[in-house]
């Protein structure tokens, strides 16, 4: 099993860094997350935090 936290779709890339930004998806002001079988995962995604 895998714990998955959902995020919003990518926004427009930052003109300075070229990075795309996103934020946690919420439902009724709570983070949207699910538990799924690991065999259902097709691809992973690396996220880099934005400090400041």
Residue, then its C-alpha position, 0 to 999 in steps of 0.5 A: x500500500x502507498x499513501x498518496x497526497x494529491x496536488x493541484x495541476x501545474x501553474x505557469x512556469x516561473x519566469x526566473x527559475x523556469x520551475x512550475x509551482x503547485x500546492x496541496x489539493x484540499x477538500x473542505x479545507x483538509x488535505x486530499x490524500x488516499x491509500x492505494x495498492x502500490x501496483x496502481x502507481x504508474x510514475x512518481x514525481x519529485x517535488x522541490x520545496x520553495x523556501x521563503 
